[in-house]
Amino acid sequence: MDYFIVAITTVAGLYFHWWLYVRIKRWVDRDLALSLAGDSPDKRSYMLERLQQARAAGIKRGELQAWLEAAARDYRDGS
């Protein structure tokens, strides 16, 4: 019974750490996209859409900043 408790606790702890790691990565990526957008609400929305597009396209984290910077440069203001 003791081994069962240790095993369940270990698995739960590993899952929690994995979940936390994934959440932090998502927050960092979102903050990067929003920092490139500045104060414009339209550009913020545009950059969040580009972030979703990058995730769907499988852009690696090492390439994400350059990809988002290029997307920010390509942004056309609606006015």
N, C-alpha and C positions, 0 to 999 in steps of 0.2 A: 504494500500500500504506500509506503514511503517513496518508493521509486516512481510510482504513478503520480504522486503529488509533485515531485521534483520535475518530472518530465512535462507535466501540464504547465507548471509555472515557467519553465524554461521556454517552451513553445509560445506561451502567451507573451513573455517578455521579448522574445525575438520578433514576433509579429508586431508588437507595439513599436519597437525600434525601427523596423522596416517601414511601418505606416507613417511614423513621424518623419523619417528621412524623405519619403516621397512627398509628404505635405510641404516640408521645408523647401525642397527642390522646386515645387510648383510655385510657392510664394516668391522665391528668388527670381524665377523666370518671369512671373507677372510683374514684380517690381522693376525688373529690367525693361520690360516693354513699356510700362507706364512712365519710367524715367526718360525714355527716349521720346515720349509723346509730349512732354511739357504740360502746359495748363489747358490746352485746347480740348474740350470734351469730345469733339468730333475726331480729333487725332487719337485721343485715348481709346475710343471705341475702335477706330481703325487698327491701332497697334494690338489691341486684344484679339481682334479677328485674325491679324497676321500671326500672332502667337499660336492660335488654334490651328491655323494653316500649317505652321512649322511643325507642330506636334503631329498632325495628320500625315505630313510629308516625311516624317522620320528624321528631321534635322537633328544632328547630334549636338549635345550641350556645348562642345568646344566650338562649334560653328554657329551656334544660335545668336550670339551677340552680333557678329558680322552680318548675319542674315537679317536680323531685326534692324540694324543700322541702315542696311540697304533699303529695307521696306520703309523706314522713316524718311529717307531721302526721296523715295518715289511718291510719297504722300502728296496729293494735290488738294489744296484747300478748296472747299466748296464755294467760297465767295468769289 
